[in-house]
Each structure stands twice: as structure tokens, then as C-alpha cells.
Amino acid sequence: MSFIVESASLEPKSGSKFIAGGEDMWVHVFDFLTGEEITCNKGHHGPVHCVRFAPGGESYASGSEDGTIRIWQLSPPNVDAEEAVDTNGKPKAGAEEIACKIEGFHIAKEEKAGE
């Protein structure tokens, strides 16, 4: 990997994709068989410490040191160019547009033993 990985998760339905997050502050989606990066989701402002797929594999979450959790949507597997736009000709929401920031959520820092 071209970055230090702190967490990874395999897509649970088909096992054809995996996600990884780490010190570069991005969430990367990879093809499991080829290792090729499919997409990269940017939005965190700190290292990504945790990534997990939803049980159905249709979305995944990432948690960052910046205190946010983002929910990302995978694109449907067989989307035609015509289906990728809404009735107004605008692109349907993709992973970057669907990312949600949960306001006021803070990840508590672990205290070392003896402190």
C-alpha cells in the first residue's frame, strides 16, 4: 500500500471489494482480486482509524481522529450512464455526496494504564 493502513474491511456479500483507511486521511476502495484501487473518498481531516462495511455491503462507515464518522454509499454494480443521472440531468448522489458528518460526536482517547 502507498499509505499506512490502520483498518480494513472486506465487502461481506460477494467479497469482491475491500476498503482501507489510515494515516493519509482517505478511505480507499479496492478490487479484492486485482488489488486495483477503484475509488478514493476524501472528507476526513485526521487519520482514519476504523472502517467497516454494513452487513449488506451497500455502504460502509469510517471513523477518524477528527471526531467524525462518515457513511459512504457504494455505487450500484451495473449502473448505465443514463441511470447515473436524475430526471434533471444531474448526477445521482455518489459516495462523496452521501458522506454524512455526525455533529457533536467525539471519540474518547484511550488512557494508558497507570495514568
N, C-alpha and C positions, 0 to 999 in steps of 0.2 A: 504494500500500500504506500501511497505517496504522502500519507499523513499518519500520525499516531492514533490508532483506533482505541477507543475506550469502551465501546459497546457495539454489539452487532446482533441482528435478529434475522432468522430465516422465515420467509413467507410460508405460513402454515398449510395452505391448501394444496398448492402444486409444488412448492419448494423450488420454483424456478427463479426466484429473486431473493436477494438479501439486502439489508440496509446496514449501514455502519456510520457511526458518529464518533467524533473525537476532538482533538485539540485545534483543528482548523475551523471549528465553529459551524460546519456544514453537515448536512445529512445526505449521504451518498446512497444511491440505489444501484445495485449491480445485478447483472445476469449471473446466476449461480453457476451455470455450466461453462461459460466462456470467461467469466471474471471481468467482462467489459462493463464500464460504467454507463448506465442508462440515463441517469439524470442526477442532478445535484440540487438540493434545496437549501437556499440561503435564507437566514432570518434570525438566527440566534446571535447574541452579542457576547458570548462566552463559550468555553469548551462544552461540547455535548457529552454528557456523562451517561445517558441512558437512552436507548432506542428499543421499541417493541412494536411488533405487528399486532393488529387487532386479531381476534380469533378467526374471523372470516377472511383475513388477508386483504380486505378492500382499503384499509387505511393503516396508518402507523403513527406512533407518538414519539416525540423526542423531548428530553428534559435537559436543560442546560444550567451551567453555573450562573447564568444571568438571572436565574429565578423564574424562568418561563418554561411552560410545557406547550409544545405546538403539536397540532393534529394535522397530518398530511394525508391527502387522498391520492391513491394510485389511479392512474388513467385506466379506463376500461381497456381490456386487452386487444380488442378489434374495433377500433374507432375509425370510421372513414372520415375523410376531410370534411364532407358535408355534415356529418354528425357532430363534428368538433366545434361547430358554431351554433349559436342560438338563433331564434327567428329574426333577430335584428342584425344578424351577421357578425355579432361579437363573439370572441372565443368563449366557450364554456369554461367554467372555473377549473383550473388545474391545481396541482399541489401547492404552488406558491400562493395562489389566490385564496385557497381554503385554509391555509395555516392560521390557526387561532391562538391568540395570546390570552392566557388566563391571568387577568389582572389581580394583583394582590397576593399571588401565590409565591411563597418563598421556600426554598429548600434549606432546611436546617443543616448547618455544618456539624460534622461529627466531632465530638470531643475525644481527645486521646485519653487512654486510661491513665489514671493518676492525676488528672488535671482537675 
